[in-house]
Amino acid sequence: MPTIERLDLTSQDNAGDLWRLQHAAYRIEAELIGVPDLPPLHDTTASLQASEEMFWGCRDEDGELIGAIAAELAKDGSGVISRMMVHPDHLRQGIAGALISHMMQAWNKVAAWEVTAEARNLPAIALYERHGFAAVDTFHPREDITMITMKRRAKT
């Protein structure tokens, strides 16, 4: 499995790598669900650098960023997976699962987690279900997008 590291987005190189990965990954999701202007496609390197999220990235043996996950803490202390992306050339290789496991280990004091996925993104929903998440709600941030909120409680 490639190396997973915390991404320091003060580095212009890291921010550029993340922007390129995010655009490649979210363009695939946009095609999958039929929504060409997904909000993550509007990000810039500057908006990624200004984000308060914590990012972890997965690089291949050549140092290319092939996967990333971002999380933030909610006011109640629960964790929120705010972004998940894998380069289209590296899908179905266990990268997203490894990123989830690594992030949850890094933030092992967080007892409960939440993530959202677009209802038509069945691979993402299946991934989160495999990691103990269950659907609890749906909402519509726009008329053409249906999001599913999924939650995971700490294993006791």
Secondary structure, 3 states (H helix, E strand, C coil): CCEEEECCCCCHHHHHHHHHHHHHHHHHHHHHHCCCCCHHHHCCHHHHHHCCCEEEEEECCCCCEEEEEEEEECCCCCEEEEEEEECHHHCCCCHHHHHHHHHHHHCCCCCEEEEEEECCCHHHHHHHHHCCCEEEEEEEEECCEEEEEEEEECCC
